[in-house]
């Protein structure tokens, strides 16, 4: 299973969804709460959190653990 967790708009709120999953993992009233929940899981599993905006586009991504593409310099 992928260690990428996406924060996506869901039923007027926000949800966490693992990459490749057909169902959401958890739902939250705010994007901040969803991000916090996903961050905790990503830290434990050494994964990545991908945050989407209301339009579905990617706003930000954060890696926790072994980043295969660390920034240079």
PyMOL Python script that loads the backbone (N, CA, C, O; Angstrom):
from pymol import cmd

cmd.read_pdbstr("""\
ATOM      1  N   UNK A   1       0.843  -1.186   0.000  1.00  0.00           N
ATOM      2  CA  UNK A   1       0.000   0.000   0.000  1.00  0.00           C
ATOM      3  C   UNK A   1       0.883   1.242   0.000  1.00  0.00           C
ATOM      4  O   UNK A   1       1.942   1.272   0.627  1.00  0.00           O
ATOM      5  N   UNK A   2       0.428   2.256  -0.711  1.00  0.00           N
ATOM      6  CA  UNK A   2       1.173   3.502  -0.821  1.00  0.00           C
ATOM      7  C   UNK A   2       1.234   4.234   0.513  1.00  0.00           C
ATOM      8  O   UNK A   2       0.309   4.154   1.322  1.00  0.00           O
ATOM      9  N   UNK A   3       2.316   4.936   0.727  1.00  0.00           N
ATOM     10  CA  UNK A   3       2.469   5.711   1.947  1.00  0.00           C
ATOM     11  C   UNK A   3       2.156   7.181   1.691  1.00  0.00           C
ATOM     12  O   UNK A   3       2.526   8.038   2.494  1.00  0.00           O
ATOM     13  N   UNK A   4       1.476   7.488   0.580  1.00  0.00           N
ATOM     14  CA  UNK A   4       1.047   8.849   0.296  1.00  0.00           C
ATOM     15  C   UNK A   4      -0.392   9.023   0.762  1.00  0.00           C
ATOM     16  O   UNK A   4      -1.274   8.237   0.416  1.00  0.00           O
ATOM     17  N   UNK A   5      -0.610  10.073   1.558  1.00  0.00           N
ATOM     18  CA  UNK A   5      -1.945  10.364   2.055  1.00  0.00           C
ATOM     19  C   UNK A   5      -2.366  11.717   1.500  1.00  0.00           C
ATOM     20  O   UNK A   5      -1.673  12.716   1.690  1.00  0.00           O
ATOM     21  N   UNK A   6      -3.497  11.747   0.818  1.00  0.00           N
ATOM     22  CA  UNK A   6      -3.992  12.972   0.202  1.00  0.00           C
ATOM     23  C   UNK A   6      -5.056  13.606   1.085  1.00  0.00           C
ATOM     24  O   UNK A   6      -5.891  12.912   1.665  1.00  0.00           O
ATOM     25  N   UNK A   7      -5.018  14.939   1.181  1.00  0.00           N
ATOM     26  CA  UNK A   7      -6.058  15.715   1.860  1.00  0.00           C
ATOM     27  C   UNK A   7      -6.934  16.277   0.750  1.00  0.00           C
ATOM     28  O   UNK A   7      -6.472  17.084  -0.057  1.00  0.00           O
ATOM     29  N   UNK A   8      -8.202  15.855   0.703  1.00  0.00           N
ATOM     30  CA  UNK A   8      -9.084  16.224  -0.404  1.00  0.00           C
ATOM     31  C   UNK A   8     -10.406  16.788   0.112  1.00  0.00           C
ATOM     32  O   UNK A   8     -10.847  16.432   1.205  1.00  0.00           O
ATOM     33  N   UNK A   9     -11.048  17.676  -0.678  1.00  0.00           N
ATOM     34  CA  UNK A   9     -12.378  18.158  -0.306  1.00  0.00           C
ATOM     35  C   UNK A   9     -13.368  16.992  -0.302  1.00  0.00           C
ATOM     36  O   UNK A   9     -13.297  16.106  -1.155  1.00  0.00           O
ATOM     37  N   UNK A  10     -14.299  16.998   0.673  1.00  0.00           N
ATOM     38  CA  UNK A  10     -15.241  15.875   0.783  1.00  0.00           C
ATOM     39  C   UNK A  10     -16.504  16.325   1.525  1.00  0.00           C
ATOM     40  O   UNK A  10     -16.431  16.683   2.700  1.00  0.00           O
ATOM     41  N   UNK A  11     -17.642  16.312   0.863  1.00  0.00           N
ATOM     42  CA  UNK A  11     -18.948  16.625   1.477  1.00  0.00           C
ATOM     43  C   UNK A  11     -18.945  17.909   2.306  1.00  0.00           C
ATOM     44  O   UNK A  11     -19.432  17.918   3.437  1.00  0.00           O
ATOM     45  N   UNK A  12     -18.406  18.977   1.756  1.00  0.00           N
ATOM     46  CA  UNK A  12     -18.397  20.253   2.458  1.00  0.00           C
ATOM     47  C   UNK A  12     -17.290  20.398   3.488  1.00  0.00           C
ATOM     48  O   UNK A  12     -17.141  21.463   4.087  1.00  0.00           O
ATOM     49  N   UNK A  13     -16.516  19.350   3.702  1.00  0.00           N
ATOM     50  CA  UNK A  13     -15.397  19.380   4.640  1.00  0.00           C
ATOM     51  C   UNK A  13     -14.156  18.861   3.945  1.00  0.00           C
ATOM     52  O   UNK A  13     -13.938  19.114   2.761  1.00  0.00           O
ATOM     53  N   UNK A  14     -13.347  18.131   4.697  1.00  0.00           N
ATOM     54  CA  UNK A  14     -12.094  17.598   4.160  1.00  0.00           C
ATOM     55  C   UNK A  14     -11.928  16.151   4.595  1.00  0.00           C
ATOM     56  O   UNK A  14     -12.464  15.735   5.622  1.00  0.00           O
ATOM     57  N   UNK A  15     -11.179  15.389   3.804  1.00  0.00           N
ATOM     58  CA  UNK A  15     -10.967  13.983   4.121  1.00  0.00           C
ATOM     59  C   UNK A  15      -9.529  13.581   3.829  1.00  0.00           C
ATOM     60  O   UNK A  15      -8.839  14.213   3.029  1.00  0.00           O
ATOM     61  N   UNK A  16      -9.094  12.518   4.494  1.00  0.00           N
ATOM     62  CA  UNK A  16      -7.805  11.904   4.185  1.00  0.00           C
ATOM     63  C   UNK A  16      -8.087  10.685   3.314  1.00  0.00           C
ATOM     64  O   UNK A  16      -9.032   9.934   3.555  1.00  0.00           O
ATOM     65  N   UNK A  17      -7.251  10.505   2.302  1.00  0.00           N
ATOM     66  CA  UNK A  17      -7.426   9.348   1.419  1.00  0.00           C
ATOM     67  C   UNK A  17      -6.051   8.843   1.004  1.00  0.00           C
ATOM     68  O   UNK A  17      -5.238   9.602   0.475  1.00  0.00           O
ATOM     69  N   UNK A  18      -5.797   7.572   1.242  1.00  0.00           N
ATOM     70  CA  UNK A  18      -4.529   6.976   0.805  1.00  0.00           C
ATOM     71  C   UNK A  18      -4.526   6.879  -0.715  1.00  0.00           C
ATOM     72  O   UNK A  18      -5.558   6.627  -1.338  1.00  0.00           O
ATOM     73  N   UNK A  19      -3.362   7.082  -1.294  1.00  0.00           N
ATOM     74  CA  UNK A  19      -3.238   6.991  -2.736  1.00  0.00           C
ATOM     75  C   UNK A  19      -3.641   5.595  -3.199  1.00  0.00           C
ATOM     76  O   UNK A  19      -3.162   4.593  -2.668  1.00  0.00           O
ATOM     77  N   UNK A  20      -4.519   5.537  -4.185  1.00  0.00           N
ATOM     78  CA  UNK A  20      -4.992   4.264  -4.721  1.00  0.00           C
ATOM     79  C   UNK A  20      -6.224   3.715  -4.031  1.00  0.00           C
ATOM     80  O   UNK A  20      -6.805   2.740  -4.507  1.00  0.00           O
ATOM     81  N   UNK A  21      -6.644   4.315  -2.915  1.00  0.00           N
ATOM     82  CA  UNK A  21      -7.822   3.836  -2.181  1.00  0.00           C
ATOM     83  C   UNK A  21      -9.097   4.389  -2.824  1.00  0.00           C
ATOM     84  O   UNK A  21      -9.102   5.501  -3.351  1.00  0.00           O
ATOM     85  N   UNK A  22     -10.154   3.618  -2.778  1.00  0.00           N
ATOM     86  CA  UNK A  22     -11.428   4.074  -3.330  1.00  0.00           C
ATOM     87  C   UNK A  22     -12.270   4.805  -2.287  1.00  0.00           C
ATOM     88  O   UNK A  22     -13.190   5.541  -2.643  1.00  0.00           O
ATOM     89  N   UNK A  23     -11.964   4.608  -1.001  1.00  0.00           N
ATOM     90  CA  UNK A  23     -12.727   5.261   0.068  1.00  0.00           C
ATOM     91  C   UNK A  23     -11.816   6.152   0.897  1.00  0.00           C
ATOM     92  O   UNK A  23     -10.601   5.963   0.944  1.00  0.00           O
ATOM     93  N   UNK A  24     -12.438   7.127   1.549  1.00  0.00           N
ATOM     94  CA  UNK A  24     -11.658   8.019   2.408  1.00  0.00           C
ATOM     95  C   UNK A  24     -11.335   7.315   3.725  1.00  0.00           C
ATOM     96  O   UNK A  24     -12.050   6.412   4.159  1.00  0.00           O
ATOM     97  N   UNK A  25     -10.241   7.754   4.348  1.00  0.00           N
ATOM     98  CA  UNK A  25      -9.842   7.168   5.623  1.00  0.00           C
ATOM     99  C   UNK A  25     -10.556   7.827   6.787  1.00  0.00           C
ATOM    100  O   UNK A  25     -11.055   7.142   7.679  1.00  0.00           O
ATOM    101  N   UNK A  26     -10.610   9.162   6.786  1.00  0.00           N
ATOM    102  CA  UNK A  26     -11.289   9.895   7.844  1.00  0.00           C
ATOM    103  C   UNK A  26     -11.782  11.216   7.289  1.00  0.00           C
ATOM    104  O   UNK A  26     -11.238  11.728   6.311  1.00  0.00           O
ATOM    105  N   UNK A  27     -12.829  11.776   7.922  1.00  0.00           N
ATOM    106  CA  UNK A  27     -13.368  13.059   7.488  1.00  0.00           C
ATOM    107  C   UNK A  27     -13.201  14.085   8.604  1.00  0.00           C
ATOM    108  O   UNK A  27     -13.192  13.739   9.786  1.00  0.00           O
ATOM    109  N   UNK A  28     -13.070  15.356   8.210  1.00  0.00           N
ATOM    110  CA  UNK A  28     -12.791  16.437   9.153  1.00  0.00           C
ATOM    111  C   UNK A  28     -13.509  17.702   8.713  1.00  0.00           C
ATOM    112  O   UNK A  28     -13.784  17.880   7.526  1.00  0.00           O
ATOM    113  N   UNK A  29     -13.814  18.578   9.656  1.00  0.00           N
ATOM    114  CA  UNK A  29     -14.502  19.826   9.367  1.00  0.00           C
ATOM    115  C   UNK A  29     -13.591  20.823   8.655  1.00  0.00           C
ATOM    116  O   UNK A  29     -14.055  21.600   7.821  1.00  0.00           O
ATOM    117  N   UNK A  30     -12.284  20.804   8.983  1.00  0.00           N
ATOM    118  CA  UNK A  30     -11.363  21.763   8.389  1.00  0.00           C
ATOM    119  C   UNK A  30     -10.182  21.047   7.734  1.00  0.00           C
ATOM    120  O   UNK A  30      -9.861  19.903   8.054  1.00  0.00           O
ATOM    121  N   UNK A  31      -9.555  21.760   6.814  1.00  0.00           N
ATOM    122  CA  UNK A  31      -8.380  21.225   6.152  1.00  0.00           C
ATOM    123  C   UNK A  31      -7.240  21.050   7.159  1.00  0.00           C
ATOM    124  O   UNK A  31      -6.462  20.101   7.064  1.00  0.00           O
ATOM    125  N   UNK A  32      -7.146  21.962   8.115  1.00  0.00           N
ATOM    126  CA  UNK A  32      -6.095  21.881   9.130  1.00  0.00           C
ATOM    127  C   UNK A  32      -6.217  20.610   9.971  1.00  0.00           C
ATOM    128  O   UNK A  32      -5.213  19.961  10.263  1.00  0.00           O
ATOM    129  N   UNK A  33      -7.437  20.255  10.358  1.00  0.00           N
ATOM    130  CA  UNK A  33      -7.626  19.030  11.146  1.00  0.00           C
ATOM    131  C   UNK A  33      -7.288  17.786  10.324  1.00  0.00           C
ATOM    132  O   UNK A  33      -6.676  16.848  10.833  1.00  0.00           O
ATOM    133  N   UNK A  34      -7.688  17.784   9.060  1.00  0.00           N
ATOM    134  CA  UNK A  34      -7.376  16.649   8.190  1.00  0.00           C
ATOM    135  C   UNK A  34      -5.867  16.524   7.993  1.00  0.00           C
ATOM    136  O   UNK A  34      -5.322  15.420   7.991  1.00  0.00           O
ATOM    137  N   UNK A  35      -5.198  17.665   7.826  1.00  0.00           N
ATOM    138  CA  UNK A  35      -3.752  17.664   7.641  1.00  0.00           C
ATOM    139  C   UNK A  35      -3.048  17.137   8.891  1.00  0.00           C
ATOM    140  O   UNK A  35      -2.087  16.375   8.787  1.00  0.00           O
ATOM    141  N   UNK A  36      -3.517  17.536  10.057  1.00  0.00           N
ATOM    142  CA  UNK A  36      -2.933  17.055  11.313  1.00  0.00           C
ATOM    143  C   UNK A  36      -3.060  15.550  11.461  1.00  0.00           C
ATOM    144  O   UNK A  36      -2.114  14.877  11.871  1.00  0.00           O
ATOM    145  N   UNK A  37      -4.229  15.023  11.128  1.00  0.00           N
ATOM    146  CA  UNK A  37      -4.443  13.575  11.218  1.00  0.00           C
ATOM    147  C   UNK A  37      -3.543  12.832  10.233  1.00  0.00           C
ATOM    148  O   UNK A  37      -2.938  11.818  10.582  1.00  0.00           O
ATOM    149  N   UNK A  38      -3.457  13.336   9.010  1.00  0.00           N
ATOM    150  CA  UNK A  38      -2.627  12.685   7.995  1.00  0.00           C
ATOM    151  C   UNK A  38      -1.149  12.785   8.359  1.00  0.00           C
ATOM    152  O   UNK A  38      -0.384  11.850   8.125  1.00  0.00           O
ATOM    153  N   UNK A  39      -0.751  13.909   8.928  1.00  0.00           N
ATOM    154  CA  UNK A  39       0.647  14.111   9.313  1.00  0.00           C
ATOM    155  C   UNK A  39       1.079  13.082  10.361  1.00  0.00           C
ATOM    156  O   UNK A  39       2.172  12.522  10.269  1.00  0.00           O
ATOM    157  N   UNK A  40       0.232  12.837  11.346  1.00  0.00           N
ATOM    158  CA  UNK A  40       0.552  11.847  12.374  1.00  0.00           C
ATOM    159  C   UNK A  40       0.769  10.472  11.775  1.00  0.00           C
ATOM    160  O   UNK A  40       1.706   9.769  12.153  1.00  0.00           O
ATOM    161  N   UNK A  41      -0.080  10.085  10.853  1.00  0.00           N
ATOM    162  CA  UNK A  41       0.059   8.789  10.190  1.00  0.00           C
ATOM    163  C   UNK A  41       1.314   8.756   9.329  1.00  0.00           C
ATOM    164  O   UNK A  41       2.046   7.766   9.330  1.00  0.00           O
ATOM    165  N   UNK A  42       1.563   9.839   8.591  1.00  0.00           N
ATOM    166  CA  UNK A  42       2.737   9.890   7.718  1.00  0.00           C
ATOM    167  C   UNK A  42       4.038   9.828   8.511  1.00  0.00           C
ATOM    168  O   UNK A  42       5.010   9.222   8.058  1.00  0.00           O
ATOM    169  N   UNK A  43       4.067  10.442   9.680  1.00  0.00           N
ATOM    170  CA  UNK A  43       5.269  10.375  10.521  1.00  0.00           C
ATOM    171  C   UNK A  43       5.507   8.936  10.982  1.00  0.00           C
ATOM    172  O   UNK A  43       6.631   8.438  10.919  1.00  0.00           O
ATOM    173  N   UNK A  44       4.451   8.273  11.444  1.00  0.00           N
ATOM    174  CA  UNK A  44       4.577   6.877  11.892  1.00  0.00           C
ATOM    175  C   UNK A  44       5.031   5.955  10.770  1.00  0.00           C
ATOM    176  O   UNK A  44       5.857   5.066  10.977  1.00  0.00           O
ATOM    177  N   UNK A  45       4.478   6.178   9.568  1.00  0.00           N
ATOM    178  CA  UNK A  45       4.743   5.281   8.440  1.00  0.00           C
ATOM    179  C   UNK A  45       5.845   5.785   7.516  1.00  0.00           C
ATOM    180  O   UNK A  45       6.144   5.159   6.500  1.00  0.00           O
ATOM    181  N   UNK A  46       6.448   6.921   7.870  1.00  0.00           N
ATOM    182  CA  UNK A  46       7.496   7.532   7.053  1.00  0.00           C
ATOM    183  C   UNK A  46       7.005   7.743   5.629  1.00  0.00           C
ATOM    184  O   UNK A  46       7.624   7.293   4.664  1.00  0.00           O
ATOM    185  N   UNK A  47       5.876   8.439   5.521  1.00  0.00           N
ATOM    186  CA  UNK A  47       5.238   8.659   4.232  1.00  0.00           C
ATOM    187  C   UNK A  47       5.192  10.119   3.830  1.00  0.00           C
ATOM    188  O   UNK A  47       6.019  10.923   4.260  1.00  0.00           O
ATOM    189  N   UNK A  48       4.216  10.452   3.001  1.00  0.00           N
ATOM    190  CA  UNK A  48       4.077  11.801   2.464  1.00  0.00           C
ATOM    191  C   UNK A  48       2.623  12.247   2.555  1.00  0.00           C
ATOM    192  O   UNK A  48       1.705  11.450   2.363  1.00  0.00           O
ATOM    193  N   UNK A  49       2.423  13.544   2.853  1.00  0.00           N
ATOM    194  CA  UNK A  49       1.096  14.146   2.873  1.00  0.00           C
ATOM    195  C   UNK A  49       1.003  15.080   1.682  1.00  0.00           C
ATOM    196  O   UNK A  49       1.858  15.948   1.502  1.00  0.00           O
ATOM    197  N   UNK A  50      -0.040  14.907   0.859  1.00  0.00           N
ATOM    198  CA  UNK A  50      -0.272  15.746  -0.306  1.00  0.00           C
ATOM    199  C   UNK A  50      -1.571  16.513  -0.059  1.00  0.00           C
ATOM    200  O   UNK A  50      -2.635  15.911   0.084  1.00  0.00           O
ATOM    201  N   UNK A  51      -1.479  17.846  -0.010  1.00  0.00           N
ATOM    202  CA  UNK A  51      -2.627  18.688   0.314  1.00  0.00           C
ATOM    203  C   UNK A  51      -3.208  19.281  -0.965  1.00  0.00           C
ATOM    204  O   UNK A  51      -2.508  19.942  -1.731  1.00  0.00           O
ATOM    205  N   UNK A  52      -4.500  19.035  -1.183  1.00  0.00           N
ATOM    206  CA  UNK A  52      -5.199  19.557  -2.348  1.00  0.00           C
ATOM    207  C   UNK A  52      -6.039  20.766  -1.951  1.00  0.00           C
ATOM    208  O   UNK A  52      -6.464  20.882  -0.801  1.00  0.00           O
ATOM    209  N   UNK A  53      -6.275  21.664  -2.902  1.00  0.00           N
ATOM    210  CA  UNK A  53      -7.160  22.802  -2.677  1.00  0.00           C
ATOM    211  C   UNK A  53      -8.595  22.433  -3.009  1.00  0.00           C
ATOM    212  O   UNK A  53      -8.865  21.305  -3.420  1.00  0.00           O
ATOM    213  N   UNK A  54      -9.511  23.365  -2.837  1.00  0.00           N
ATOM    214  CA  UNK A  54     -10.930  23.115  -3.143  1.00  0.00           C
ATOM    215  C   UNK A  54     -11.150  22.724  -4.596  1.00  0.00           C
ATOM    216  O   UNK A  54     -12.070  21.968  -4.907  1.00  0.00           O
ATOM    217  N   UNK A  55     -10.294  23.245  -5.499  1.00  0.00           N
ATOM    218  CA  UNK A  55     -10.440  22.933  -6.929  1.00  0.00           C
ATOM    219  C   UNK A  55      -9.821  21.591  -7.307  1.00  0.00           C
ATOM    220  O   UNK A  55      -9.897  21.184  -8.467  1.00  0.00           O
ATOM    221  N   UNK A  56      -9.212  20.903  -6.351  1.00  0.00           N
ATOM    222  CA  UNK A  56      -8.623  19.592  -6.596  1.00  0.00           C
ATOM    223  C   UNK A  56      -7.147  19.619  -6.934  1.00  0.00           C
ATOM    224  O   UNK A  56      -6.490  18.579  -6.914  1.00  0.00           O
ATOM    225  N   UNK A  57      -6.610  20.801  -7.246  1.00  0.00           N
ATOM    226  CA  UNK A  57      -5.185  20.911  -7.557  1.00  0.00           C
ATOM    227  C   UNK A  57      -4.323  20.756  -6.311  1.00  0.00           C
ATOM    228  O   UNK A  57      -4.783  21.014  -5.198  1.00  0.00           O
ATOM    229  N   UNK A  58      -3.094  20.342  -6.493  1.00  0.00           N
ATOM    230  CA  UNK A  58      -2.172  20.150  -5.367  1.00  0.00           C
ATOM    231  C   UNK A  58      -1.659  21.507  -4.905  1.00  0.00           C
ATOM    232  O   UNK A  58      -1.136  22.286  -5.702  1.00  0.00           O
ATOM    233  N   UNK A  59      -1.811  21.788  -3.610  1.00  0.00           N
ATOM    234  CA  UNK A  59      -1.330  23.034  -3.007  1.00  0.00           C
ATOM    235  C   UNK A  59       0.043  22.867  -2.386  1.00  0.00           C
ATOM    236  O   UNK A  59       0.879  23.768  -2.460  1.00  0.00           O
ATOM    237  N   UNK A  60       0.277  21.713  -1.771  1.00  0.00           N
ATOM    238  CA  UNK A  60       1.518  21.506  -1.027  1.00  0.00           C
ATOM    239  C   UNK A  60       1.720  20.010  -0.801  1.00  0.00           C
ATOM    240  O   UNK A  60       0.776  19.224  -0.881  1.00  0.00           O
ATOM    241  N   UNK A  61       2.964  19.634  -0.519  1.00  0.00           N
ATOM    242  CA  UNK A  61       3.275  18.250  -0.178  1.00  0.00           C
ATOM    243  C   UNK A  61       4.420  18.252   0.828  1.00  0.00           C
ATOM    244  O   UNK A  61       5.362  19.037   0.712  1.00  0.00           O
ATOM    245  N   UNK A  62       4.329  17.375   1.806  1.00  0.00           N
ATOM    246  CA  UNK A  62       5.356  17.265   2.840  1.00  0.00           C
ATOM    247  C   UNK A  62       5.727  15.806   3.037  1.00  0.00           C
ATOM    248  O   UNK A  62       4.860  14.943   3.169  1.00  0.00           O
ATOM    249  N   UNK A  63       7.031  15.541   3.056  1.00  0.00           N
ATOM    250  CA  UNK A  63       7.530  14.185   3.283  1.00  0.00           C
ATOM    251  C   UNK A  63       7.994  14.046   4.722  1.00  0.00           C
ATOM    252  O   UNK A  63       8.558  14.976   5.298  1.00  0.00           O
ATOM    253  N   UNK A  64       7.751  12.877   5.296  1.00  0.00           N
ATOM    254  CA  UNK A  64       8.173  12.572   6.657  1.00  0.00           C
ATOM    255  C   UNK A  64       8.919  11.255   6.614  1.00  0.00           C
ATOM    256  O   UNK A  64       8.321  10.204   6.383  1.00  0.00           O
ATOM    257  N   UNK A  65      10.209  11.307   6.834  1.00  0.00           N
ATOM    258  CA  UNK A  65      10.992  10.088   6.791  1.00  0.00           C
ATOM    259  C   UNK A  65      11.991  10.123   5.662  1.00  0.00           C
ATOM    260  O   UNK A  65      12.675  11.127   5.467  1.00  0.00           O
ATOM    261  N   UNK A  66      12.083   9.051   4.925  1.00  0.00           N
ATOM    262  CA  UNK A  66      13.069   8.891   3.888  1.00  0.00           C
ATOM    263  C   UNK A  66      12.586   9.501   2.581  1.00  0.00           C
ATOM    264  O   UNK A  66      11.865   8.843   1.831  1.00  0.00           O
ATOM    265  N   UNK A  67      12.968  10.755   2.287  1.00  0.00           N
ATOM    266  CA  UNK A  67      12.556  11.436   1.065  1.00  0.00           C
ATOM    267  C   UNK A  67      13.438  10.994  -0.091  1.00  0.00           C
ATOM    268  O   UNK A  67      14.650  11.204  -0.037  1.00  0.00           O
ATOM    269  N   UNK A  68      12.877  10.386  -1.139  1.00  0.00           N
ATOM    270  CA  UNK A  68      13.703   9.906  -2.247  1.00  0.00           C
ATOM    271  C   UNK A  68      14.281  11.053  -3.084  1.00  0.00           C
ATOM    272  O   UNK A  68      15.229  10.839  -3.840  1.00  0.00           O
ATOM    273  N   UNK A  69      13.728  12.264  -2.963  1.00  0.00           N
ATOM    274  CA  UNK A  69      14.206  13.410  -3.727  1.00  0.00           C
ATOM    275  C   UNK A  69      14.433  14.615  -2.806  1.00  0.00           C
ATOM    276  O   UNK A  69      13.704  15.603  -2.894  1.00  0.00           O
ATOM    277  N   UNK A  70      15.440  14.541  -1.921  1.00  0.00           N
ATOM    278  CA  UNK A  70      15.676  15.664  -1.011  1.00  0.00           C
ATOM    279  C   UNK A  70      16.139  16.895  -1.791  1.00  0.00           C
ATOM    280  O   UNK A  70      16.761  16.763  -2.845  1.00  0.00           O
ATOM    281  N   UNK A  71      15.838  18.095  -1.275  1.00  0.00           N
ATOM    282  CA  UNK A  71      16.279  19.309  -1.980  1.00  0.00           C
ATOM    283  C   UNK A  71      17.797  19.456  -1.946  1.00  0.00           C
ATOM    284  O   UNK A  71      18.450  19.029  -0.994  1.00  0.00           O
ATOM    285  N   UNK A  72      18.342  20.056  -2.978  1.00  0.00           N
ATOM    286  CA  UNK A  72      19.787  20.293  -3.072  1.00  0.00           C
ATOM    287  C   UNK A  72      20.141  21.594  -2.344  1.00  0.00           C
ATOM    288  O   UNK A  72      19.376  22.558  -2.359  1.00  0.00           O
ATOM    289  N   UNK A  73      21.307  21.598  -1.714  1.00  0.00           N
ATOM    290  CA  UNK A  73      21.867  22.821  -1.168  1.00  0.00           C
ATOM    291  C   UNK A  73      21.407  23.154   0.153  1.00  0.00           C
ATOM    292  O   UNK A  73      21.819  24.172   0.711  1.00  0.00           O
TER     293      UNK A  73
END
""", "prot")
cmd.dss("prot")
cmd.show_as("cartoon", "prot")
cmd.util.cbc("prot")
cmd.orient("prot")
